[in-house]
């Protein structure tokens, strides 16, 4: 049930969720209640103690409520609505870093993938990992060990089956039960329960040897060897077997950061940090409680124990919710502990671990604070209308106008946002750096204008007054109003529109250091792309220009003759002896190298 009302008198004394709204029907706040009537009445007192609530009620116009059967259902619904609508006066978990995760899909024959999107689709997710290269390395090791399929469509045995990387469930070469055994071992391994996996494999290897199935035993032996290699990569281990998430926080002025360490089977498996919005005036208990509800409401795995710096309100209710969640997720694994404990450690290893997480949160808070200070300095130095939370920077790279490319890098809150980087192949004939910069800026911001996207707070072009003028012309033609500057490398001069003399920022200025980091990153990204294209171009051969000669025939020709000069000198009768080359193609290849010589 969902109903709009203006006073709490008509509310039922039942559990549910309430949404406080303004006159434009925007959601200001979402809350849950054991009794809707009693909870909402507390907002209508003559004197409200909480300053944040007083400001909230000045904007209040009406409310909507939804009745639930239980308080636990209300808790889940509250969390989902906060994540969906991000109300201004709620504590909001800002989770936009999109770190990579390892996903075991929920398909009949699951796959092992890398993903940056967590969906509540029945899949298992492990992570996050801060380095996608390390994730690829893990998958590279795990796939040949556990033989999980890699293909999107199961349409017959593929190359992976031929080289013994996949058991080909698509053609019935492996039954579902055996395949799921391997899936279960991957899950155990990703949860840090390595010894259980090794024990299962050793037992299976011994059984295969007893049955004189030596081929199977040797395959398992290789699996054990590969797993030992993977396990050597573990960085930190404790003396006891822990299966926990350790959560702590730090608050500094307007910055609130929450950090989570994931500990599985005594090993720290990863770390996540979150900037929490709308939490500055809230008690730490409320911050941690709101974080837990939003963090675990998605498809993240729930451990048996959660360590906290301070106990939250509704401890028992949250514990029951998480317990029910883990029972549902592990209905196929009865061996996994399903009761969830929330705990505030006061001594020993767990206390020291919590202190380490708190220290991490404080360090990250300081980073955010420093970045905010640098951004505020930039706004004042550059006389731009907004704090430049999002900066887009451009650089062009070419040699004499050939293989010209451009880069766009993005910094948000003083940090690179690599998922938003873009690279461009320049179509303008060069050398003409101004025309090339005009092209890339036009392509970027015409597309942004058409899509209705948000413009950055600051645009930086690598170069002096000339490059800045080009940028200003492009932005004016598209009626885009935002900050734009040119940064010349030789003397670190900052050029801004309408000011004839460049600005020189102090050498020790954090604002200058930030601009230099952005500019240097744009340069690095452009040069890397240009170098990659140049290397690719150098690998091209005249053989690539001959119709009918693809990569495979090209390799066959080079293997047969040894080098390009030998191919040029060969007769059609000699060329036709190469695998995959017929008489007509042999004549075409010969004629290509002897045009104008007859």
N, C-alpha and C positions, 0 to 999 in steps of 0.2 A: 504494500500500500504506500502511496506517495501523495501528500496533501499539502497545499499552501495555506498558511494562517498568519495572523499578525501578532497574536498574544499567546502565551503558554497555557492559558486556562483551559483551552479545548484539547490539549494534548493528552493522550492516554498514559496510564501508569504502567507502561510496558517497555521492554528493551527495544532499542532501535537507534537510528542515526538521524541527526538533525543538521540542516544546512541553513546557516544564517545568510541572508541576501540583502543587497542594497536596492535602491529604487529602480535601477536598470536591470534587475534580476541577475546581477553578477554574484557569484558565490564568494562570500567573505570568509566563512569559516565552516569546517565540517567537524562534527563531534559525535561521540557515541554516548549512550547512557543505559544504565540498568533500568532506570525509570525516566522516560522522556520528560514527563511533566515536572518532576522534582529537579532534574538537571537543568532544564531550560529556564525554570523560574529563577535560578540563581543569577541569570543575566539581567533580570529586571528589578534588582534591588535598588533602593534609593541611593545608596553609597556603594560603589564598586571599588574594592581595594586594589585590584590589578590595573596599572595604567594602560596596558595593552588592551584589556577588555573594555575600559572606558572609551578608548579611541574607536574600537570595533563597534560599540553600540551607538556611537554618534553617526555611523554610516548605515546602521541597520534599518531596514524597512519592513521586511517580512521573512518568514522562514518556511522551509519545506521539511517534512519529516518522513521517514520510512520505518515501519515497524518490522522487527525481526522476531523469530521464535526464541532466540537465546541471546545472552550478552556476548557470547563468543562469535556468533554470526554478525552481530553489530560491529565487533572489533574488526573482522575481516572486511566488511562493507565499508567501514570508515577508512581503512587503509587504502582500499581500491579507489575510493572517491577522491582522496587527497592526491594520490598519484596521477589520477586522470585530470583533475581540474586545477591543481596547484593553487589552492586558495591563499589569498594574500596574508591572512592572519594565522595560518597553520604553520607548524614546523615542517619544512619541505626538504626532502633528500634530493640534492642536486647530483644526478648520476648520468653525466653525459660524456664520460671519458671513453666509453666503448672499448675497454681492454679486450683482448682476445680470450676466448674460452675454448676448451675442448668439449665437443658435444658428442654424446652417443645417442643416435637418433632413435625414435620410437617406432621405426618401421618393423615389419615382420622379420627381416634380416637386417639388423641395425648397421649403420656405418659410423666411422670415426672421423669427425670433421673439425675444422677450426671455424669459429663463428664469433661475431661481435654483438649479436643480438640474442638476448635471452627471451624465449617464448614459453608460455605455459602450455606446451604441446605434448607433454609426456616424456620428452627427452631428458637425459641426464647431462648436467653441465658441471664442468670442473674448471676452476680458475678463480679469479682472473689471473692472467699472466701479463707482466709489464713489458715483455719482449716477445714479439711474434716470432722472431727467429728461433728462440728456445722452444716455442710451441711446435714449430715445424720439425725441429730436431726430435722432440718427443714422439711425434706421430711417425716420423721416418723410422724410428726404432721399434715402436709398438706394432705398426701394421704388419711387418713381416713376421713378428713374433706370434701374434694372435690370429693372423689370417682373417681379417674382416674385410668385407667387400668395399670397393672404392667407387664403383660406377653409380651414376644417377639412375640409369634404367637397366633392369635385369633382362637383357635381351640376348643372352647366349654367352658362352665362354669367351673371354677377351684375353689380351696379352698378359694381364696380371695372373691369370690362371696358368698360362703357358710357362711363366717364369716362377711359378709356385709362390705367388704373393696373395692369392685368393683361392678358396676352395670351390668356387663357382656354384653357389647355391641356386643360381638361375637355371642350371641344367640338372639339378637334383643330385649333384656329386657329394653333397653333405646334407645330413638330415637336420631338422630345425633344433632338435635337442642338443646335438653336438655343437652346432653353431652358437646356441645360447650359452653353452658352457664357456666358450671363449669370450663371449660378451661379459659374462659374470666375472671372469678373471680380469678383464680390462677395468671393470668397475672397482674391484678390490684393489688393483694396482693404483688407480687414480685416487682412491681414498687413502693411500699411503699404507695399505695393509700388504706390504710386499712379501713378508714371510709366509703369509697364508697362500699367496700365489705360488711361491717357490715350493712350499710343502705339497700343494696339489700336483704341481708338475713333476716333482720328484717321484711321488707315489705312482703317477700315471706312467712315467718312464720305466720304473721298476716292474710294473705290471706288464708293460709291453715287452720288456726283456724276458720275463718269465714265460710269456706266450710265444717267444722266439720271433716276435715282430720287431726285428732289429732296425728296419727302416724307420718305423714310427719312433722307436727309442732314440735314434740318432737325431731325428727332427726335434724332439723334446729337449735333447741335450743341447742343441743349438739355441733353442728358446731360452733355456736356463742361462747359457753363456751371455746372450744378448741382454737379458734382464739384469744380470750382474753389472754390465756396463752402464745401463740406465741408472741403477741404484747408486752407483759411485758418484753421480752428479748431485746427490743430496748435500745441502750445505750446512744444515744445523740439526742436531739431534739431542734429545734429552734422555735421561736415564729411565724414565717411566713411560708407559704407553698412554698418551693423551689423545682424546678425540674431541677437540673443543674449538670454539670460536672465542677469541679474546677481543673485547670491545672497550675502547676508551675514547676520550675526547679532550679537546682543549678549546678555551674561549679567550679571545683577545679583542677587546673593543667590539667591532661589528663582525668579526670573523669567528665562525664556529666550525671546527673540523672534527669529524669522527673517523677513527681508524679501526680496521678489523684485521687481526692476524688469524689465519686459518691453520690450526694445528691438527694433524692427522697421524695417529699411531706414533706420537712422540716427535714428529717432524714438522717444522714450520713449512707449510706448502705454498704460502703466498700472503700478500698484503694488499688491502684496498684502503683508499682514503676518500672521504667525501666532504664536500663543502655543504653545510646545512644552512638553508635560508629561513628567515622568519623566526629564528630561535634566540636572538640576542637577549630578549627580556624574559626568557623562560628559565625555570629552575632546571639544573642538570638532570634531575630525575625525569622530567618531562621530555627533555631533549633525547635522552637515551631510550625512553619508552617509545617515542614517535619514530626514532630511527629503527628500532627492532621491528616494529610493525611493518614499516615500509620495506625494509631490507629483506625480510623473510617472506613477504607476501608474494614474491615472484617465484621463479623456478630454482632459486638457490638451494643447495642441499643444507639440511639442518643437522648440526652435530648433536651428540648426546648431552653436552654440557656447554653453557655459555658463561664466560667469566665477565663480570661487570665491575666498574669502579664504585658504583652506588646502586642499591636495589631500587627497582622501578615500582611505581604503583601498578596495581592489577597483576602482580607477579604470578599468582596462581592461574588467573585467566589466560595470560600469555603463555604460560607453561603448558596448559591443557591444549591450547590452540596449536602450538608447535608440536606437541606430542601426537595429536591427531594427524597433523600434516606429515610427519615422518612415518607414521604407520601406513598412511595411504601410499606414500612414495615407495615404501619398501615392503609392500604386500607380498612380493615374490622372493623376499629374502628374510626368512624368519629368524636367522641367526643374528641379525643386526639389532642392537639395543634400541628401544623405541621410546623410553621415558626421557623427557627433557628436563634438565636442571638449570636454573638460573642461580648464579653463585657470586658472592663478593668475597674474594680471597683476602685474608689478613696477614698471612705469613707464608714462608716457604717458596718453592719453585713457582707456583701459580701467581703469588703476589709479585715476585720479581718479573715474571713475564708480563703481568699487567702494567707494571711500572715502565717496562720497555715500550709497550704500546703507547702509553701516555706520553713518553718522551718523544716518540715519533710524531704524535699528534701536535705537540708543541712546536717541533721543528717545522712541520708543514704549515702551521698557523703563522709562524714568523715569515716563511716564504711568501704566503699570501699577503701579509701585512706589508712586506718590503715591495712586492709587486704593485700593490695598491698605491704606495707612496710614490713609486716611480711614475705610475700612470697619472697621478694627480699633478706631479711636477711637469709632466709632458703637456697636460692640458693648459697649465699656467704659462709655460715657456712659449708654446706654439699658438696661444690665443685661439684655441678651437672650442666649439660650443659644448662638447661632451667629453667626459673622461674616456680616453681611447681604450675601452675594454677589448674591442676587436680591431686589430690592425691587419690590413692586407698590403703586402709588399711585392713589388715586381722588379724583375731584372731580365735583361736580354743577353744571350750568349751566341756568338758566331765567329767564324774566321773569314774575313773578307766577304762577308755576306752569305757564305755558304753554310748549309745545314743550320740555319738560324732557328733558335728556339727561345722561348721565354718561360719564366717561372712565376708562379704566384704562391707565396707562403702566407700562412695565417697564424697570428698570435692572439690568444684570448686570455685576458687577465695576466698578461706577461709571460705566458707559456705557449710553446708551439702546439698547434692543433693540426697534426699531420694528416688526419683523415680529410681535412678540407684543402690540402695543397692541390694545386693544379699545374699542369705543364702544357705548353702550346708549341705546335710546329708553326713557324712563321711563314706566311704565304708571300709577304712583301719581298720583292727583289732588292738585294742590297749591293754594297753596304750602305745602309741608311738607318742608323739606330733610332732616330726620331720617328720615322715612318713605322718602324717595327714596334716601337712602344705605343704609337697611336693605334696600330692594329690590335695588339693584345688587350689594351684597355677598353677599346670599343667592343671587342668580342666578349670580354668579361662582363661589362656593365650594361650592354644592350640586352644580353641574356638575363641578367639579374632584374632589369627593369620589366622585361616581358613576363618573367615568372612571378613578379611581385615580391621578390626576396628582400631581406633587410640589408641596407647598405652598411658598410663598416663605419666605425667612428673615425678612423684615420687611414688614409691611403699613402703609402710611401713608395716613391720611385727612386731607383738607384741612379743618381746623376745630379746635375746642377740645375741652373735656371732654365735651360732649354728643355730638358725632360719634364720639369715641373710645368712649364707653359703648355706642353703637349697634353699633359694629364688634365690640366685645368680646362683646356678647350674641349676635350672629350666629355668631361663631367658636365660642363655648362651646356653642351649640345644635347645631353640627355636629361637636363634639368635635375641633376643630382647634387644635393647640398650636403657636403660633409668635409671634414678636415683632409687636406692633402699637402704633402711636403716632398721636397727633393733632398737627398742626403749625398753630398759629394765626398768621396772617400779621401782625397788627397789631404785636405785640411779639416775634415769632419765638419764642413759647413752645412747648416740647415737652411734651405731656401723655403720661404713661405709666400703665398700669393699676396700681391699688393705691397710687399716690403722690398725695397731695392737692395738693401744691405743684408747679407746672410747672417743668421744667428750663430754664435759660437757658444755651445753649452760648456759648462765647467768640466774639466777632465775627470774629476771625481764624482760627477753627477750620475746618479742611478738612472736618470732619464736618458742620458747620452748612451750609457752602457746598454740599455734596452734597445734603443734605436740601432746601435751597432750590431747587436745580436740579430735583430730582425733583418737588417740589410745583408749581413754576412750569410744568414741562412738562405735568403733569396738567391744570393750569388752562388752558394754551394749547390743548391738544388738545380739551378739553370746550367751550371758548368757540368754537373754529373750527367744530366740528360743529354747535353751536347756531346760529351765524350762518348756516351753510350751509342748515340746515333753514328758518330764518326767511326767507332770501332766496327759497328755493324756494316757501315758502308765500305770499309776497307776489306771486309771479308767477302764482298761481292766479287763475282767472277764473270768474264765474258760468257761463260756457259749459261749464266742466269738469263741472258738475253735471247737464247735460242728457243723457239717454240718447241714444246715437246720434251725439253730437258728440265725435269724437276729435281728436287734435292736428292732423291734416291739414284736417279740415272747419273747425276753430276758426280756423286760419290763413287759409283761404279766405274765411271770413266777415269777419274783421278787414281783410283786404286789400280786399274788395269795398266794405265800408261805411266803413272808415277808423278807427272806434273803437266801443266798446261802446254808447255812448249812441245812436248811429245804428242799431245793430242792435235796440235796445229799441224804437225808434220805428217800425221797418219793419213793413210789412204782410206777411202770408203770401205774397202775389203778388210782392212785392219780394224776399223771402228765397229763394224758389224759383229765382230767376235766378242764385244763387250756384252755382258748380261743385261737384258732388257732393251737392247738397241736393235731395231729391224733395219732392213735395207734402205727404206725411204728416209728414216731418221738419220742413218749414217751418212747418206748423201747430203741431207740438210746441214748436218754438223760440219762436214767437209767444205761445203759451199760457203758457209758462214765465214770460215777463216781464210778462204781463198777468193773472196770477192775482189774484182779489179786486178787480179794477178794473171788472168788468162788472156 
